[in-house]
Amino acid sequence: MKAVSDFNRCGEELEMRLLLRTSPIAIKMLEREEDIPKGAMRPKRDLGVHLGLCQAFAKSRRERVTVAMLKGDNWCFLPVIALGLAKAPDFFLEGKTDFPDRVADLEAAKNLARTFPRLEYGKYIGVVSAPLRAANFEPDLVIIYCNSGQLKCLLMGMKYRKGYVVTSNLDPIGACVQSTVPVLQSGDCQVTVPCGGDRKRALAQDDELVFSLPTDRLEDLMMGLRHFDETGFGYNQFAPDMRPDYPLPELYVKVAKMLGMDMHE
């Protein structure tokens, strides 16, 4: 994709094809203050308050607001460390932010802290989020809050063009970090579970999961979603029908007979 308008159209199409409750989020890392998109809201400057990064993402997907988060706008330390906006203190690296409340073993907590997803310190000054359908910048990645059925369609969409299967490390801490940093580092897609802060402070729901992808994989996703809509397997075409000996596609019958299964006519 070459134009911002292309990303905007993808945002609209994703909402339509998947019947999403909230907008997919466009995410861009900021290297300089001049990179902040025109019209972006700065929580501390414009509202006189701080936000958690999960809350900034929530404002973008729920209220369709463009939010720029620099170090001084953040209220939670995890993304400040993970995005490289500040140097990780020894207290964090020694596992003391997890032990003993979250992890019973100090050595295990230390290992988790040292392997926690982190970008290079000092490379970025912040991050900006916006609804994909209205973003006025080219994003580095896209985050989609979805239910399990929508996630299944997203995974099938990613698989269609090149057989790409999404694998993820599921960590219940720091959803804002888990849904961004591994994607930026690896160029791979990621599934994330909303963390306690995301649920308590940013209104993530019990039936929501998070799917994120680098924007260079967005065309593959859209091709897959369009294909499955055209062949009758799109999200809004799903019709539950729990019965025995249910009708099978011809391909399933063919392979079942190869296996010697009882496919009574």
C-alpha positions as CSV (number, residue, x, y, z in Angstrom):
1,M,0.0,0.0,0.0
2,K,1.3,3.4,-1.0
3,A,-1.2,6.0,0.1
4,V,-2.8,6.8,3.5
5,S,-6.2,6.6,1.8
6,D,-5.5,2.9,1.0
7,F,-5.1,2.2,4.7
8,N,-8.2,4.2,5.5
9,R,-10.2,2.1,3.0
10,C,-8.8,-1.1,4.6
11,G,-10.0,0.1,8.0
12,E,-13.5,0.7,6.7
13,E,-13.5,-2.7,5.0
14,L,-12.3,-4.6,8.0
15,E,-15.1,-3.1,10.1
16,M,-17.6,-4.0,7.5
17,R,-16.5,-7.6,6.7
18,L,-15.9,-8.6,10.4
19,L,-18.7,-6.5,11.9
20,L,-16.2,-5.1,14.4
21,R,-17.5,-3.3,17.5
22,T,-14.6,-0.9,17.5
23,S,-12.2,0.4,14.9
24,P,-8.9,-1.2,14.0
25,I,-6.1,0.9,15.4
26,A,-3.3,2.4,13.3
27,I,0.0,2.5,15.2
28,K,3.1,4.5,14.4
29,M,6.3,4.9,16.3
30,L,7.6,8.5,16.6
31,E,11.3,9.3,16.3
32,R,10.9,13.1,16.5
33,E,8.2,15.5,17.7
34,E,7.9,16.7,14.1
35,D,6.6,13.2,13.3
36,I,3.5,13.7,15.5
37,P,0.5,13.9,13.0
38,K,-1.4,17.1,12.7
39,G,-4.4,17.2,15.0
40,A,-3.1,14.5,17.4
41,M,-4.2,14.9,20.9
42,R,-1.5,15.0,23.6
43,P,-3.1,13.9,27.0
44,K,-0.8,16.0,29.3
45,R,-0.7,19.1,27.1
46,D,-4.3,19.1,25.9
47,L,-6.2,17.5,28.8
48,G,-3.9,18.1,31.7
49,V,-3.9,14.3,32.5
50,H,-1.9,11.2,32.0
51,L,-3.2,8.0,30.3
52,G,-2.2,4.4,30.2
53,L,-1.2,3.4,26.7
54,C,-4.1,0.9,26.8
55,Q,-6.4,3.9,27.4
56,A,-4.9,5.8,24.5
57,F,-5.5,2.8,22.3
58,A,-9.1,2.5,23.7
59,K,-9.8,6.2,22.8
60,S,-8.6,5.6,19.3
61,R,-10.7,2.5,18.7
62,R,-13.8,3.6,20.7
63,E,-13.9,7.3,20.2
64,R,-11.9,7.5,17.0
65,V,-9.4,9.9,18.4
66,T,-5.8,10.3,17.3
67,V,-3.6,10.2,20.4
68,A,0.2,10.8,20.6
69,M,1.8,9.4,23.7
70,L,5.3,10.6,24.7
71,K,7.0,9.7,27.9
72,G,5.3,12.6,29.8
73,D,1.9,11.5,28.7
74,N,2.1,8.0,30.1
75,W,0.8,6.8,33.5
76,C,2.0,3.2,33.3
77,F,5.7,2.4,33.4
78,L,5.6,-0.9,31.3
79,P,5.2,0.7,27.9
80,V,7.7,3.5,28.8
81,I,10.3,0.7,29.3
82,A,9.1,-1.5,26.5
83,L,9.0,1.2,23.8
84,G,12.5,2.4,24.8
85,L,11.2,5.8,26.1
86,A,13.3,5.4,29.2
87,K,16.1,3.1,30.3
88,A,15.0,0.0,32.2
89,P,16.1,0.4,35.9
90,D,17.9,-2.4,37.7
91,F,14.8,-2.8,40.0
92,F,12.9,-3.9,36.9
93,L,15.6,-6.0,35.4
94,E,16.1,-7.8,38.7
95,G,12.5,-9.0,38.5
96,K,11.3,-7.0,41.5
97,T,8.2,-5.6,39.7
98,D,6.9,-9.2,39.4
99,F,8.3,-10.9,42.5
100,P,6.6,-11.9,44.8
101,D,3.1,-10.7,43.8
102,R,3.0,-12.1,40.2
103,V,5.8,-14.7,40.1
104,A,6.7,-16.8,43.2
105,D,10.3,-17.4,42.2
106,L,12.8,-14.4,42.0
107,E,15.0,-16.0,39.4
108,A,12.0,-16.8,37.2
109,A,10.9,-13.2,37.7
110,K,14.3,-11.9,36.8
111,N,14.3,-14.0,33.6
112,L,10.9,-12.7,32.6
113,A,12.0,-9.2,33.1
114,R,15.2,-9.6,31.0
115,T,13.3,-11.2,28.2
116,F,10.3,-8.9,28.3
117,P,9.7,-7.4,24.8
118,R,11.7,-4.1,24.6
119,L,12.7,-1.8,21.8
120,E,16.0,-0.1,21.6
121,Y,16.3,2.6,24.3
122,G,16.3,6.1,22.8
123,K,15.3,5.2,19.3
124,Y,11.7,6.5,19.7
125,I,10.2,9.4,21.7
126,G,6.7,8.0,21.6
127,V,3.9,6.4,19.7
128,V,0.7,7.6,18.0
129,S,-2.6,5.7,17.6
130,A,-5.6,6.5,15.5
131,P,-8.6,4.6,14.0
132,L,-7.3,3.0,10.8
133,R,-10.3,4.3,8.8
134,A,-9.3,7.9,9.6
135,A,-5.6,7.9,10.3
136,N,-3.7,10.7,8.6
137,F,-0.4,8.9,8.7
138,E,1.1,5.6,7.4
139,P,1.1,3.1,10.3
140,D,3.8,0.7,11.2
141,L,1.2,-1.9,12.4
142,V,-2.5,-2.4,12.9
143,I,-4.2,-3.6,16.1
144,I,-7.7,-5.2,15.9
145,Y,-9.8,-6.0,19.0
146,C,-12.1,-8.9,18.1
147,N,-14.0,-11.9,19.4
148,S,-12.9,-15.5,18.9
149,G,-15.0,-15.9,15.7
150,Q,-13.5,-12.7,14.2
151,L,-10.0,-13.9,15.2
152,K,-10.6,-17.2,13.4
153,C,-11.4,-15.3,10.2
154,L,-8.4,-13.1,10.6
155,L,-6.1,-16.1,11.0
156,M,-7.7,-17.8,8.0
157,G,-7.3,-14.5,6.1
158,M,-3.6,-14.5,6.9
159,K,-3.2,-18.1,5.9
160,Y,-4.9,-17.9,2.5
161,R,-2.3,-16.3,0.2
162,K,1.0,-17.9,1.4
163,G,0.0,-20.5,4.0
164,Y,1.2,-18.2,6.8
165,V,0.2,-19.6,10.2
166,V,0.3,-17.2,13.2
167,T,2.1,-18.2,16.3
168,S,2.2,-16.2,19.5
169,N,3.6,-16.1,23.0
170,L,0.7,-15.4,25.3
171,D,1.6,-13.3,28.3
172,P,-1.2,-11.9,30.5
173,I,0.8,-8.8,31.4
174,G,1.1,-5.6,29.4
175,A,-1.3,-6.1,26.4
176,C,-0.2,-2.7,25.0
177,V,3.4,-4.0,24.8
178,Q,2.6,-7.6,23.7
179,S,0.5,-6.4,20.8
180,T,3.1,-3.9,19.5
181,V,6.7,-4.6,20.4
182,P,7.0,-8.3,19.2
183,V,5.3,-7.3,15.9
184,L,7.8,-4.4,15.4
185,Q,10.7,-6.6,16.2
186,S,9.8,-9.7,14.2
187,G,7.5,-8.5,11.4
188,D,5.1,-11.3,12.4
189,C,1.5,-11.2,13.5
190,Q,0.6,-11.5,17.1
191,V,-2.4,-12.6,19.2
192,T,-2.6,-11.0,22.6
193,V,-4.9,-11.5,25.6
194,P,-6.1,-8.2,27.1
195,C,-4.3,-7.7,30.5
196,G,-5.8,-6.7,33.8
197,G,-5.1,-3.0,33.1
198,D,-6.6,-3.2,29.6
199,R,-9.8,-4.7,31.1
200,K,-10.0,-2.6,34.2
201,R,-8.8,0.8,33.0
202,A,-9.4,0.7,29.2
203,L,-12.8,-1.2,29.1
204,A,-11.6,-4.3,27.1
205,Q,-14.4,-6.9,27.4
206,D,-14.3,-10.5,28.5
207,D,-15.0,-11.7,24.9
208,E,-12.3,-9.7,23.3
209,L,-8.9,-10.8,22.0
210,V,-6.3,-8.7,20.2
211,F,-4.8,-9.4,16.8
212,S,-2.0,-7.2,15.5
213,L,-0.1,-7.3,12.2
214,P,2.6,-5.3,10.5
215,T,1.2,-3.2,7.7
216,D,3.3,-5.0,5.1
217,R,1.1,-8.0,5.7
218,L,-2.2,-6.1,5.4
219,E,-2.6,-6.8,1.7
220,D,-2.4,-10.5,2.3
221,L,-5.0,-10.3,5.1
222,M,-7.4,-8.3,2.9
223,M,-7.0,-10.8,0.0
224,G,-7.8,-13.7,2.3
225,L,-10.8,-12.0,3.9
226,R,-12.2,-11.1,0.5
227,H,-11.7,-14.6,-0.8
228,F,-13.6,-16.2,2.1
229,D,-16.4,-13.7,1.8
230,E,-16.7,-14.5,-1.9
231,T,-16.8,-18.3,-1.2
232,G,-19.4,-18.1,1.5
233,F,-17.1,-18.6,4.5
234,G,-16.9,-15.0,5.7
235,Y,-17.6,-13.9,9.3
236,N,-21.1,-12.5,8.6
237,Q,-22.0,-15.7,6.6
238,F,-21.5,-18.1,9.5
239,A,-24.6,-19.9,10.5
240,P,-24.4,-22.3,13.5
241,D,-26.1,-25.7,12.8
242,M,-25.3,-28.4,15.3
243,R,-26.5,-31.8,13.9
244,P,-25.1,-35.2,13.2
245,D,-24.1,-36.3,9.7
246,Y,-24.1,-32.7,8.6
247,P,-23.6,-31.8,5.0
248,L,-19.9,-31.7,4.0
249,P,-18.1,-29.9,1.2
250,E,-17.2,-32.1,-1.7
251,L,-13.5,-31.9,-0.8
252,Y,-14.2,-33.3,2.7
253,V,-16.2,-36.2,1.4
254,K,-13.4,-37.0,-1.1
255,V,-10.7,-37.1,1.5
256,A,-12.8,-39.0,4.0
257,K,-13.4,-41.7,1.4
258,M,-9.6,-41.9,0.9
259,L,-9.3,-42.6,4.6
260,G,-11.9,-45.3,4.5
261,M,-14.3,-43.4,6.7
262,D,-18.0,-44.3,6.7
263,M,-19.5,-41.7,4.3
264,H,-23.0,-43.2,3.8
265,E,-24.8,-41.7,0.8
